[in-house]
Amino acid sequence: MKTHHRKNHLALTLVVGASLLLASPLLRAHDDKKEAGHGETAKPTTAATVLDKAHGLHMEIVEQVKAKNLKSVHELAEQLTETLNMLPGLSKDLPAEKLKRVEGAVKNLAKALDAMHDAADEGRQDGTEKQLGAVESLLKVVAAQYPKVEMSGHDHK
């Protein structure tokens, strides 16, 4: 009887163990999907939505620089660069000349945003403000290529 009971116990343990092993990757995959979607907004699918998102990020950067909160500038600048990099691909309906201006401005914006977050990382308020001015000028160039899009400059000192 004891042997039979041990066999049943062993079989039950194996079944439970196997079930846990098999279910674990499925549960992890479900959690990964939840985490990937958590806190993220959908990627913009039109130039207009990219410009709106870029405008919002730009306003956040201006606010942080005005408040002399340079630590948050790095992440915001990277988000803005990533957002703006989507713009040329979503702007194929622009005339060739305007698309070329957008592509050039986006490349220059990536450099200016990189320099701005470097200055912010180093705690240089003046350097951050200077690069923010360059970013704002380039954003105006980008906005001018699209109908009815206006990105206003702000005094950020």
VMD Tcl script that draws the C-alpha trace (Angstrom):
set ca {
  {0.00 0.00 0.00}
  {2.82 2.41 0.89}
  {4.49 1.75 -2.45}
  {1.27 2.45 -4.30}
  {0.78 5.67 -2.31}
  {4.36 6.78 -3.07}
  {3.85 6.09 -6.78}
  {0.69 8.19 -6.78}
  {2.47 10.95 -4.89}
  {5.42 10.81 -7.30}
  {3.10 10.85 -10.31}
  {1.19 13.82 -8.89}
  {4.44 15.68 -8.21}
  {5.63 15.03 -11.77}
  {2.33 16.23 -13.23}
  {2.37 19.41 -11.14}
  {6.02 20.04 -11.95}
  {5.48 19.47 -15.67}
  {2.43 21.72 -15.62}
  {4.40 24.50 -13.98}
  {7.24 24.12 -16.47}
  {4.89 24.21 -19.42}
  {2.75 27.05 -18.11}
  {5.65 29.25 -16.99}
  {6.76 30.42 -20.47}
  {3.14 31.11 -21.39}
  {2.64 33.20 -18.27}
  {5.90 35.03 -18.88}
  {4.92 35.76 -22.49}
  {1.58 37.12 -21.28}
  {3.36 39.34 -18.70}
  {5.84 40.54 -21.33}
  {2.99 41.57 -23.61}
  {1.33 43.41 -20.74}
  {4.58 45.19 -19.83}
  {5.34 46.11 -23.44}
  {1.97 47.81 -23.78}
  {2.03 49.39 -20.34}
  {2.67 53.13 -20.40}
  {3.45 53.28 -24.10}
  {1.37 55.19 -26.56}
  {0.83 53.95 -30.06}
  {3.44 55.04 -32.59}
  {2.27 57.90 -34.78}
  {1.10 56.81 -38.21}
  {0.82 60.20 -39.91}
  {3.06 63.23 -40.21}
  {0.43 65.29 -38.36}
  {0.50 62.97 -35.33}
  {4.32 63.00 -35.34}
  {4.27 66.80 -35.39}
  {1.74 66.89 -32.53}
  {3.83 64.50 -30.45}
  {7.00 66.44 -31.29}
  {5.31 69.68 -30.24}
  {4.30 68.16 -26.91}
  {7.82 66.88 -26.24}
  {9.29 70.24 -27.25}
  {6.99 72.00 -24.77}
  {8.06 69.59 -22.02}
  {11.72 70.31 -22.79}
  {11.12 74.08 -22.73}
  {9.36 73.73 -19.37}
  {12.18 71.65 -17.88}
  {14.90 73.99 -19.15}
  {13.02 77.04 -17.79}
  {12.74 75.29 -14.43}
  {16.48 74.49 -14.61}
  {15.59 70.81 -14.29}
  {18.26 69.57 -16.68}
  {18.25 65.94 -15.55}
  {14.98 65.21 -17.38}
  {16.19 66.85 -20.62}
  {18.26 63.84 -21.69}
  {15.32 61.42 -21.88}
  {12.98 63.99 -23.43}
  {15.56 64.89 -26.08}
  {15.99 61.23 -27.00}
  {12.21 60.79 -27.24}
  {11.96 63.86 -29.46}
  {14.76 62.60 -31.71}
  {13.07 59.21 -32.04}
  {9.75 60.88 -32.83}
  {11.20 63.24 -35.41}
  {13.08 60.40 -37.11}
  {9.67 58.97 -38.09}
  {8.72 62.14 -39.95}
  {10.45 61.67 -43.32}
  {8.95 58.21 -43.75}
  {5.47 59.56 -43.09}
  {5.91 62.58 -45.36}
  {6.18 60.94 -48.77}
  {3.19 62.98 -49.99}
  {5.17 66.24 -49.65}
  {6.69 67.81 -52.74}
  {10.28 66.56 -53.26}
  {11.81 69.92 -52.32}
  {9.90 70.10 -49.03}
  {10.65 66.46 -48.21}
  {14.34 67.14 -48.75}
  {14.13 70.11 -46.32}
  {12.37 67.90 -43.76}
  {15.02 65.19 -44.08}
  {17.86 67.72 -43.67}
  {16.20 69.45 -40.74}
  {15.53 66.13 -38.99}
  {19.20 65.17 -39.34}
  {20.27 68.55 -37.95}
  {17.68 68.28 -35.17}
  {19.18 64.95 -34.10}
  {22.59 66.65 -33.79}
  {21.18 69.69 -31.95}
  {19.13 67.52 -29.59}
  {22.19 65.37 -28.89}
  {24.26 68.47 -28.11}
  {21.43 69.80 -25.95}
  {21.17 66.68 -23.83}
  {24.98 66.53 -23.53}
  {24.96 70.10 -22.19}
  {22.11 69.19 -19.85}
  {23.94 66.07 -18.65}
  {26.94 68.27 -17.86}
  {24.68 70.69 -15.94}
  {25.36 73.59 -18.30}
  {22.17 75.68 -18.29}
  {23.57 78.21 -20.79}
  {24.67 75.51 -23.24}
  {21.33 73.75 -22.91}
  {19.46 77.00 -23.62}
  {21.68 77.73 -26.62}
  {21.01 74.29 -28.12}
  {17.31 74.63 -27.34}
  {17.33 77.79 -29.48}
  {18.86 75.82 -32.35}
  {16.26 73.06 -31.88}
  {13.44 75.60 -31.97}
  {14.76 77.17 -35.18}
  {14.96 73.77 -36.85}
  {11.47 72.83 -35.64}
  {10.19 75.97 -37.35}
  {11.86 74.88 -40.59}
  {10.17 71.48 -40.30}
  {6.77 72.98 -39.48}
  {6.98 75.36 -42.44}
  {7.04 72.37 -44.80}
  {3.56 71.26 -43.78}
  {0.25 73.02 -44.38}
  {-1.36 74.62 -41.31}
  {1.34 73.57 -38.87}
  {2.77 76.12 -36.52}
  {5.33 75.53 -33.82}
  {5.73 78.69 -31.85}
  {9.04 79.64 -30.32}
  {9.24 80.36 -26.62}
  {11.47 82.43 -24.44}
  {13.25 79.72 -22.51}
  {15.58 81.73 -20.29}
}
mol new
graphics top color blue
foreach p $ca { graphics top sphere $p radius 0.5 }
foreach p [lrange $ca 0 end-1] q [lrange $ca 1 end] { graphics top cylinder $p $q radius 0.2 }
display resetview
